[in-house]
């Protein structure tokens, strides 16, 4: 993995984490936390979405949408665990 790939992944994670924080209001973790949630969410979405037959496509916009869906799922799960 080169530095350019890492920077793009962090940028997509930051955007996806911020979007997920806006969608699931009250569950933001700050900038660094949102980046982590976005990256982990992208990983989760990469595992879950193909198994249920949801294909978004390719490109940066599709990667942001993909990561945002995963980050929203992750934030909802974190919110459910925090309640219990």
Gaussian input, Z-matrix of N, CA and C with variables (Angstrom, degrees):
# hf/3-21g

backbone

0 1
 N
 C     1     B1
 C     2     B2     1     A1
 N     3     B3     2     A2     1     D1
 C     4     B4     3     A3     2     D2
 C     5     B5     4     A4     3     D3
 N     6     B6     5     A5     4     D4
 C     7     B7     6     A6     5     D5
 C     8     B8     7     A7     6     D6
 N     9     B9     8     A8     7     D7
 C    10    B10     9     A9     8     D8
 C    11    B11    10    A10     9     D9
 N    12    B12    11    A11    10    D10
 C    13    B13    12    A12    11    D11
 C    14    B14    13    A13    12    D12
 N    15    B15    14    A14    13    D13
 C    16    B16    15    A15    14    D14
 C    17    B17    16    A16    15    D15
 N    18    B18    17    A17    16    D16
 C    19    B19    18    A18    17    D17
 C    20    B20    19    A19    18    D18
 N    21    B21    20    A20    19    D19
 C    22    B22    21    A21    20    D20
 C    23    B23    22    A22    21    D21
 N    24    B24    23    A23    22    D22
 C    25    B25    24    A24    23    D23
 C    26    B26    25    A25    24    D24
 N    27    B27    26    A26    25    D25
 C    28    B28    27    A27    26    D26
 C    29    B29    28    A28    27    D27
 N    30    B30    29    A29    28    D28
 C    31    B31    30    A30    29    D29
 C    32    B32    31    A31    30    D30
 N    33    B33    32    A32    31    D31
 C    34    B34    33    A33    32    D32
 C    35    B35    34    A34    33    D33
 N    36    B36    35    A35    34    D34
 C    37    B37    36    A36    35    D35
 C    38    B38    37    A37    36    D36
 N    39    B39    38    A38    37    D37
 C    40    B40    39    A39    38    D38
 C    41    B41    40    A40    39    D39
 N    42    B42    41    A41    40    D40
 C    43    B43    42    A42    41    D41
 C    44    B44    43    A43    42    D42
 N    45    B45    44    A44    43    D43
 C    46    B46    45    A45    44    D44
 C    47    B47    46    A46    45    D45
 N    48    B48    47    A47    46    D46
 C    49    B49    48    A48    47    D47
 C    50    B50    49    A49    48    D48
 N    51    B51    50    A50    49    D49
 C    52    B52    51    A51    50    D50
 C    53    B53    52    A52    51    D51
 N    54    B54    53    A53    52    D52
 C    55    B55    54    A54    53    D53
 C    56    B56    55    A55    54    D54
 N    57    B57    56    A56    55    D55
 C    58    B58    57    A57    56    D56
 C    59    B59    58    A58    57    D57
 N    60    B60    59    A59    58    D58
 C    61    B61    60    A60    59    D59
 C    62    B62    61    A61    60    D60
 N    63    B63    62    A62    61    D61
 C    64    B64    63    A63    62    D62
 C    65    B65    64    A64    63    D63
 N    66    B66    65    A65    64    D64
 C    67    B67    66    A66    65    D65
 C    68    B68    67    A67    66    D66
 N    69    B69    68    A68    67    D67
 C    70    B70    69    A69    68    D68
 C    71    B71    70    A70    69    D69
 N    72    B72    71    A71    70    D70
 C    73    B73    72    A72    71    D71
 C    74    B74    73    A73    72    D72
 N    75    B75    74    A74    73    D73
 C    76    B76    75    A75    74    D74
 C    77    B77    76    A76    75    D75
 N    78    B78    77    A77    76    D76
 C    79    B79    78    A78    77    D77
 C    80    B80    79    A79    78    D78
 N    81    B81    80    A80    79    D79
 C    82    B82    81    A81    80    D80
 C    83    B83    82    A82    81    D81
 N    84    B84    83    A83    82    D82
 C    85    B85    84    A84    83    D83
 C    86    B86    85    A85    84    D84
 N    87    B87    86    A86    85    D85
 C    88    B88    87    A87    86    D86
 C    89    B89    88    A88    87    D87
 N    90    B90    89    A89    88    D88
 C    91    B91    90    A90    89    D89
 C    92    B92    91    A91    90    D90
 N    93    B93    92    A92    91    D91
 C    94    B94    93    A93    92    D92
 C    95    B95    94    A94    93    D93
 N    96    B96    95    A95    94    D94
 C    97    B97    96    A96    95    D95
 C    98    B98    97    A97    96    D96
 N    99    B99    98    A98    97    D97
 C   100   B100    99    A99    98    D98
 C   101   B101   100   A100    99    D99
 N   102   B102   101   A101   100   D100
 C   103   B103   102   A102   101   D101
 C   104   B104   103   A103   102   D102
 N   105   B105   104   A104   103   D103
 C   106   B106   105   A105   104   D104
 C   107   B107   106   A106   105   D105
 N   108   B108   107   A107   106   D106
 C   109   B109   108   A108   107   D107
 C   110   B110   109   A109   108   D108
 N   111   B111   110   A110   109   D109
 C   112   B112   111   A111   110   D110
 C   113   B113   112   A112   111   D111
 N   114   B114   113   A113   112   D112
 C   115   B115   114   A114   113   D113
 C   116   B116   115   A115   114   D114
 N   117   B117   116   A116   115   D115
 C   118   B118   117   A117   116   D116
 C   119   B119   118   A118   117   D117
 N   120   B120   119   A119   118   D118
 C   121   B121   120   A120   119   D119
 C   122   B122   121   A121   120   D120
 N   123   B123   122   A122   121   D121
 C   124   B124   123   A123   122   D122
 C   125   B125   124   A124   123   D123
 N   126   B126   125   A125   124   D124
 C   127   B127   126   A126   125   D125
 C   128   B128   127   A127   126   D126
 N   129   B129   128   A128   127   D127
 C   130   B130   129   A129   128   D128
 C   131   B131   130   A130   129   D129
 N   132   B132   131   A131   130   D130
 C   133   B133   132   A132   131   D131
 C   134   B134   133   A133   132   D132
 N   135   B135   134   A134   133   D133
 C   136   B136   135   A135   134   D134
 C   137   B137   136   A136   135   D135
 N   138   B138   137   A137   136   D136
 C   139   B139   138   A138   137   D137
 C   140   B140   139   A139   138   D138
 N   141   B141   140   A140   139   D139
 C   142   B142   141   A141   140   D140
 C   143   B143   142   A142   141   D141
 N   144   B144   143   A143   142   D142
 C   145   B145   144   A144   143   D143
 C   146   B146   145   A145   144   D144
 N   147   B147   146   A146   145   D145
 C   148   B148   147   A147   146   D146
 C   149   B149   148   A148   147   D147
 N   150   B150   149   A149   148   D148
 C   151   B151   150   A150   149   D149
 C   152   B152   151   A151   150   D150
 N   153   B153   152   A152   151   D151
 C   154   B154   153   A153   152   D152
 C   155   B155   154   A154   153   D153
 N   156   B156   155   A155   154   D154
 C   157   B157   156   A156   155   D155
 C   158   B158   157   A157   156   D156
 N   159   B159   158   A158   157   D157
 C   160   B160   159   A159   158   D158
 C   161   B161   160   A160   159   D159
 N   162   B162   161   A161   160   D160
 C   163   B163   162   A162   161   D161
 C   164   B164   163   A163   162   D162
 N   165   B165   164   A164   163   D163
 C   166   B166   165   A165   164   D164
 C   167   B167   166   A166   165   D165
 N   168   B168   167   A167   166   D166
 C   169   B169   168   A168   167   D167
 C   170   B170   169   A169   168   D168
 N   171   B171   170   A170   169   D169
 C   172   B172   171   A171   170   D170
 C   173   B173   172   A172   171   D171
 N   174   B174   173   A173   172   D172
 C   175   B175   174   A174   173   D173
 C   176   B176   175   A175   174   D174
 N   177   B177   176   A176   175   D175
 C   178   B178   177   A177   176   D176
 C   179   B179   178   A178   177   D177
 N   180   B180   179   A179   178   D178
 C   181   B181   180   A180   179   D179
 C   182   B182   181   A181   180   D180
 N   183   B183   182   A182   181   D181
 C   184   B184   183   A183   182   D182
 C   185   B185   184   A184   183   D183
 N   186   B186   185   A185   184   D184
 C   187   B187   186   A186   185   D185
 C   188   B188   187   A187   186   D186
 N   189   B189   188   A188   187   D187
 C   190   B190   189   A189   188   D188
 C   191   B191   190   A190   189   D189
 N   192   B192   191   A191   190   D190
 C   193   B193   192   A192   191   D191
 C   194   B194   193   A193   192   D192
 N   195   B195   194   A194   193   D193
 C   196   B196   195   A195   194   D194
 C   197   B197   196   A196   195   D195
 N   198   B198   197   A197   196   D196
 C   199   B199   198   A198   197   D197
 C   200   B200   199   A199   198   D198
 N   201   B201   200   A200   199   D199
 C   202   B202   201   A201   200   D200
 C   203   B203   202   A202   201   D201
 N   204   B204   203   A203   202   D202
 C   205   B205   204   A204   203   D203
 C   206   B206   205   A205   204   D204
 N   207   B207   206   A206   205   D205
 C   208   B208   207   A207   206   D206
 C   209   B209   208   A208   207   D207
 N   210   B210   209   A209   208   D208
 C   211   B211   210   A210   209   D209
 C   212   B212   211   A211   210   D210
 N   213   B213   212   A212   211   D211
 C   214   B214   213   A213   212   D212
 C   215   B215   214   A214   213   D213
 N   216   B216   215   A215   214   D214
 C   217   B217   216   A216   215   D215
 C   218   B218   217   A217   216   D216
 N   219   B219   218   A218   217   D217
 C   220   B220   219   A219   218   D218
 C   221   B221   220   A220   219   D219
 N   222   B222   221   A221   220   D220
 C   223   B223   222   A222   221   D221
 C   224   B224   223   A223   222   D222
 N   225   B225   224   A224   223   D223
 C   226   B226   225   A225   224   D224
 C   227   B227   226   A226   225   D225
 N   228   B228   227   A227   226   D226
 C   229   B229   228   A228   227   D227
 C   230   B230   229   A229   228   D228
 N   231   B231   230   A230   229   D229
 C   232   B232   231   A231   230   D230
 C   233   B233   232   A232   231   D231
 N   234   B234   233   A233   232   D232
 C   235   B235   234   A234   233   D233
 C   236   B236   235   A235   234   D234
 N   237   B237   236   A236   235   D235
 C   238   B238   237   A237   236   D236
 C   239   B239   238   A238   237   D237
 N   240   B240   239   A239   238   D238
 C   241   B241   240   A240   239   D239
 C   242   B242   241   A241   240   D240
 N   243   B243   242   A242   241   D241
 C   244   B244   243   A243   242   D242
 C   245   B245   244   A244   243   D243
 N   246   B246   245   A245   244   D244
 C   247   B247   246   A246   245   D245
 C   248   B248   247   A247   246   D246
 N   249   B249   248   A248   247   D247
 C   250   B250   249   A249   248   D248
 C   251   B251   250   A250   249   D249

   B1=1.4489
   B2=1.5349
   B3=1.3160
   B4=1.4521
   B5=1.5271
   B6=1.3203
   B7=1.4656
   B8=1.5249
   B9=1.3176
   B10=1.4644
   B11=1.5308
   B12=1.3101
   B13=1.4631
   B14=1.5248
   B15=1.3173
   B16=1.4558
   B17=1.5285
   B18=1.3210
   B19=1.4586
   B20=1.5242
   B21=1.3284
   B22=1.4702
   B23=1.5182
   B24=1.3351
   B25=1.4579
   B26=1.5260
   B27=1.3300
   B28=1.4603
   B29=1.5245
   B30=1.3246
   B31=1.4593
   B32=1.5268
   B33=1.3134
   B34=1.4704
   B35=1.5242
   B36=1.3323
   B37=1.4604
   B38=1.5174
   B39=1.3317
   B40=1.4600
   B41=1.5177
   B42=1.3225
   B43=1.4650
   B44=1.5265
   B45=1.3258
   B46=1.4655
   B47=1.5260
   B48=1.3249
   B49=1.4628
   B50=1.5143
   B51=1.3392
   B52=1.4644
   B53=1.5230
   B54=1.3340
   B55=1.4684
   B56=1.5285
   B57=1.3173
   B58=1.4628
   B59=1.5242
   B60=1.3280
   B61=1.4631
   B62=1.5221
   B63=1.3423
   B64=1.4595
   B65=1.5251
   B66=1.3297
   B67=1.4710
   B68=1.5230
   B69=1.3322
   B70=1.4655
   B71=1.5233
   B72=1.3102
   B73=1.4605
   B74=1.5216
   B75=1.3181
   B76=1.4534
   B77=1.5066
   B78=1.3447
   B79=1.4607
   B80=1.5160
   B81=1.3312
   B82=1.4510
   B83=1.5168
   B84=1.3291
   B85=1.4558
   B86=1.5197
   B87=1.3249
   B88=1.4521
   B89=1.5171
   B90=1.3302
   B91=1.4601
   B92=1.5237
   B93=1.3115
   B94=1.4660
   B95=1.5234
   B96=1.3094
   B97=1.4657
   B98=1.5150
   B99=1.3388
   B100=1.4549
   B101=1.5306
   B102=1.3296
   B103=1.4641
   B104=1.5285
   B105=1.3209
   B106=1.4682
   B107=1.5240
   B108=1.3384
   B109=1.4631
   B110=1.5282
   B111=1.3236
   B112=1.4650
   B113=1.5182
   B114=1.3314
   B115=1.4698
   B116=1.5162
   B117=1.3207
   B118=1.4686
   B119=1.5291
   B120=1.3298
   B121=1.4594
   B122=1.5168
   B123=1.3298
   B124=1.4606
   B125=1.5319
   B126=1.3198
   B127=1.4585
   B128=1.5286
   B129=1.3343
   B130=1.4671
   B131=1.5271
   B132=1.3256
   B133=1.4563
   B134=1.5194
   B135=1.3264
   B136=1.4616
   B137=1.5171
   B138=1.3166
   B139=1.4620
   B140=1.5280
   B141=1.3332
   B142=1.4592
   B143=1.5258
   B144=1.3227
   B145=1.4670
   B146=1.5305
   B147=1.3333
   B148=1.4703
   B149=1.5375
   B150=1.3135
   B151=1.4717
   B152=1.5202
   B153=1.3461
   B154=1.4651
   B155=1.5280
   B156=1.3365
   B157=1.4595
   B158=1.5127
   B159=1.3170
   B160=1.4598
   B161=1.5263
   B162=1.3355
   B163=1.4581
   B164=1.5227
   B165=1.3110
   B166=1.4527
   B167=1.5235
   B168=1.2918
   B169=1.4548
   B170=1.5093
   B171=1.3433
   B172=1.4561
   B173=1.5140
   B174=1.2963
   B175=1.4501
   B176=1.5136
   B177=1.3165
   B178=1.4680
   B179=1.5246
   B180=1.3339
   B181=1.4646
   B182=1.5280
   B183=1.3156
   B184=1.4662
   B185=1.5241
   B186=1.3354
   B187=1.4652
   B188=1.5225
   B189=1.3295
   B190=1.4644
   B191=1.5227
   B192=1.3248
   B193=1.4694
   B194=1.5192
   B195=1.3140
   B196=1.4654
   B197=1.5246
   B198=1.3340
   B199=1.4653
   B200=1.5223
   B201=1.3229
   B202=1.4650
   B203=1.5152
   B204=1.3176
   B205=1.4742
   B206=1.5265
   B207=1.3191
   B208=1.4601
   B209=1.5118
   B210=1.3349
   B211=1.4596
   B212=1.5215
   B213=1.3310
   B214=1.4704
   B215=1.5222
   B216=1.3247
   B217=1.4709
   B218=1.5283
   B219=1.3335
   B220=1.4631
   B221=1.5267
   B222=1.3225
   B223=1.4654
   B224=1.5198
   B225=1.3218
   B226=1.4664
   B227=1.5267
   B228=1.3312
   B229=1.4696
   B230=1.5299
   B231=1.3320
   B232=1.4667
   B233=1.5233
   B234=1.3182
   B235=1.4726
   B236=1.5299
   B237=1.3341
   B238=1.4575
   B239=1.5296
   B240=1.3231
   B241=1.4564
   B242=1.5233
   B243=1.3236
   B244=1.4656
   B245=1.5285
   B246=1.3268
   B247=1.4604
   B248=1.5002
   B249=1.3137
   B250=1.4582
   B251=1.4730
   A1=107.03
   A2=116.03
   A3=119.37
   A4=110.89
   A5=115.29
   A6=120.70
   A7=111.38
   A8=117.50
   A9=120.70
   A10=110.72
   A11=117.62
   A12=121.50
   A13=110.61
   A14=116.54
   A15=121.00
   A16=111.35
   A17=117.02
   A18=120.13
   A19=112.28
   A20=116.85
   A21=120.18
   A22=110.01
   A23=117.10
   A24=120.74
   A25=111.08
   A26=117.08
   A27=120.32
   A28=111.69
   A29=117.07
   A30=120.41
   A31=111.11
   A32=116.86
   A33=120.67
   A34=109.87
   A35=117.46
   A36=120.78
   A37=112.40
   A38=116.30
   A39=119.87
   A40=111.29
   A41=116.48
   A42=120.44
   A43=110.44
   A44=116.22
   A45=120.40
   A46=111.30
   A47=117.36
   A48=120.23
   A49=111.83
   A50=116.49
   A51=119.74
   A52=110.53
   A53=117.21
   A54=120.62
   A55=110.93
   A56=116.84
   A57=120.20
   A58=110.65
   A59=117.23
   A60=120.39
   A61=111.57
   A62=117.38
   A63=121.39
   A64=111.35
   A65=116.39
   A66=121.04
   A67=110.41
   A68=116.51
   A69=121.87
   A70=106.06
   A71=115.95
   A72=120.26
   A73=111.78
   A74=114.79
   A75=120.50
   A76=114.18
   A77=118.09
   A78=119.96
   A79=112.81
   A80=117.81
   A81=120.33
   A82=111.33
   A83=116.62
   A84=122.24
   A85=111.83
   A86=117.68
   A87=120.70
   A88=110.20
   A89=116.82
   A90=120.81
   A91=112.39
   A92=117.86
   A93=120.82
   A94=111.29
   A95=117.15
   A96=120.77
   A97=111.77
   A98=116.96
   A99=120.13
   A100=111.58
   A101=117.25
   A102=120.08
   A103=109.77
   A104=116.03
   A105=120.18
   A106=110.48
   A107=116.95
   A108=120.73
   A109=110.24
   A110=117.71
   A111=121.14
   A112=112.48
   A113=116.93
   A114=120.25
   A115=111.05
   A116=116.81
   A117=120.21
   A118=109.96
   A119=116.66
   A120=120.70
   A121=112.21
   A122=116.99
   A123=120.35
   A124=110.45
   A125=116.11
   A126=120.17
   A127=110.94
   A128=116.67
   A129=120.51
   A130=111.35
   A131=115.91
   A132=119.37
   A133=110.62
   A134=116.84
   A135=120.44
   A136=112.49
   A137=116.85
   A138=120.45
   A139=112.43
   A140=116.45
   A141=121.18
   A142=113.29
   A143=117.60
   A144=120.79
   A145=113.94
   A146=120.18
   A147=117.76
   A148=113.63
   A149=116.67
   A150=119.79
   A151=112.95
   A152=116.13
   A153=118.50
   A154=111.58
   A155=116.11
   A156=120.61
   A157=115.01
   A158=119.17
   A159=122.17
   A160=109.12
   A161=115.54
   A162=121.35
   A163=108.68
   A164=116.67
   A165=121.04
   A166=111.34
   A167=118.95
   A168=122.49
   A169=110.77
   A170=116.12
   A171=120.84
   A172=111.02
   A173=115.92
   A174=121.53
   A175=112.72
   A176=114.79
   A177=121.63
   A178=111.31
   A179=117.36
   A180=120.11
   A181=111.27
   A182=116.30
   A183=119.90
   A184=110.83
   A185=117.00
   A186=120.09
   A187=110.57
   A188=117.43
   A189=120.54
   A190=110.30
   A191=117.08
   A192=120.64
   A193=110.21
   A194=116.12
   A195=123.17
   A196=110.53
   A197=116.45
   A198=121.32
   A199=111.38
   A200=117.44
   A201=120.57
   A202=110.95
   A203=117.33
   A204=120.53
   A205=109.65
   A206=116.67
   A207=119.86
   A208=112.94
   A209=117.54
   A210=120.84
   A211=111.27
   A212=117.29
   A213=120.37
   A214=109.90
   A215=116.63
   A216=120.55
   A217=109.69
   A218=116.00
   A219=120.27
   A220=111.63
   A221=117.98
   A222=120.32
   A223=112.24
   A224=116.95
   A225=120.19
   A226=109.77
   A227=117.11
   A228=119.94
   A229=111.01
   A230=117.36
   A231=120.42
   A232=110.39
   A233=116.41
   A234=120.48
   A235=110.71
   A236=117.86
   A237=121.22
   A238=111.64
   A239=117.36
   A240=121.12
   A241=110.60
   A242=117.78
   A243=121.05
   A244=112.08
   A245=117.70
   A246=120.84
   A247=112.54
   A248=116.82
   A249=121.64
   A250=112.60
   D1=124.20
   D2=179.03
   D3=-92.03
   D4=175.16
   D5=-174.75
   D6=-66.71
   D7=-33.86
   D8=-179.96
   D9=-65.90
   D10=-42.90
   D11=178.06
   D12=-63.16
   D13=-41.63
   D14=178.87
   D15=-63.66
   D16=-42.72
   D17=178.96
   D18=-65.63
   D19=-40.59
   D20=178.01
   D21=-65.05
   D22=-41.49
   D23=178.96
   D24=-63.23
   D25=-41.05
   D26=177.94
   D27=-67.44
   D28=-38.01
   D29=178.08
   D30=-66.00
   D31=-45.00
   D32=177.67
   D33=-63.84
   D34=-41.40
   D35=177.17
   D36=-62.78
   D37=-39.63
   D38=179.04
   D39=-65.53
   D40=-44.41
   D41=179.34
   D42=-65.16
   D43=-46.14
   D44=-179.21
   D45=-64.61
   D46=-41.11
   D47=178.62
   D48=-65.20
   D49=-40.83
   D50=177.77
   D51=-64.59
   D52=-45.24
   D53=178.47
   D54=-61.16
   D55=-43.00
   D56=179.39
   D57=-64.20
   D58=-38.14
   D59=176.66
   D60=-63.58
   D61=-33.76
   D62=177.42
   D63=-73.51
   D64=-38.36
   D65=-178.56
   D66=-70.58
   D67=-46.95
   D68=178.85
   D69=-99.55
   D70=81.19
   D71=-172.70
   D72=-61.80
   D73=144.32
   D74=178.50
   D75=84.18
   D76=4.32
   D77=-177.70
   D78=-118.19
   D79=16.72
   D80=179.66
   D81=-71.72
   D82=153.13
   D83=-178.94
   D84=-121.92
   D85=22.72
   D86=-175.97
   D87=82.13
   D88=177.01
   D89=-174.33
   D90=-62.96
   D91=-51.03
   D92=-178.43
   D93=-65.53
   D94=-42.37
   D95=177.59
   D96=-63.24
   D97=-38.97
   D98=178.74
   D99=-67.63
   D100=-35.62
   D101=175.79
   D102=-62.57
   D103=-45.60
   D104=179.61
   D105=-63.31
   D106=-44.81
   D107=178.75
   D108=-62.31
   D109=-39.44
   D110=178.47
   D111=-64.54
   D112=-42.88
   D113=179.88
   D114=-68.60
   D115=-45.76
   D116=177.75
   D117=-65.12
   D118=-38.22
   D119=177.05
   D120=-63.00
   D121=-38.31
   D122=176.99
   D123=-64.08
   D124=-40.32
   D125=177.07
   D126=-63.39
   D127=-46.00
   D128=178.87
   D129=-62.24
   D130=-42.55
   D131=179.05
   D132=-63.98
   D133=-35.88
   D134=176.88
   D135=-63.79
   D136=-28.36
   D137=177.62
   D138=-85.27
   D139=-40.29
   D140=-171.04
   D141=-85.40
   D142=-48.94
   D143=-171.52
   D144=-61.03
   D145=-43.72
   D146=177.78
   D147=-64.35
   D148=-30.27
   D149=-179.73
   D150=-70.37
   D151=-25.78
   D152=177.52
   D153=-97.88
   D154=4.92
   D155=174.24
   D156=84.90
   D157=19.83
   D158=-179.76
   D159=-99.66
   D160=115.51
   D161=178.98
   D162=-117.02
   D163=127.90
   D164=-175.37
   D165=-98.37
   D166=-32.40
   D167=-178.72
   D168=121.77
   D169=-157.72
   D170=-178.28
   D171=-123.48
   D172=174.26
   D173=178.43
   D174=100.14
   D175=173.69
   D176=-176.87
   D177=-66.50
   D178=-44.71
   D179=-179.00
   D180=-62.33
   D181=-41.68
   D182=177.50
   D183=-64.91
   D184=-37.29
   D185=178.32
   D186=-66.11
   D187=-37.99
   D188=178.38
   D189=-67.05
   D190=-43.79
   D191=178.18
   D192=-62.46
   D193=-45.00
   D194=179.40
   D195=-58.38
   D196=-49.31
   D197=-179.47
   D198=-67.40
   D199=-34.91
   D200=179.21
   D201=-66.67
   D202=-42.28
   D203=177.23
   D204=-59.70
   D205=-46.16
   D206=178.19
   D207=-64.20
   D208=-38.94
   D209=179.55
   D210=-68.10
   D211=-37.24
   D212=176.56
   D213=-63.78
   D214=-44.57
   D215=177.48
   D216=-58.77
   D217=-44.83
   D218=-179.55
   D219=-64.40
   D220=-43.05
   D221=179.15
   D222=-64.32
   D223=-38.81
   D224=177.57
   D225=-64.76
   D226=-42.23
   D227=177.97
   D228=-63.99
   D229=-41.64
   D230=177.94
   D231=-63.16
   D232=-41.02
   D233=178.77
   D234=-63.07
   D235=-41.13
   D236=178.37
   D237=-65.17
   D238=-40.22
   D239=-179.93
   D240=-68.93
   D241=-37.74
   D242=179.82
   D243=-66.40
   D244=-29.02
   D245=179.12
   D246=-70.55
   D247=-33.77
   D248=-175.76
   D249=-78.82

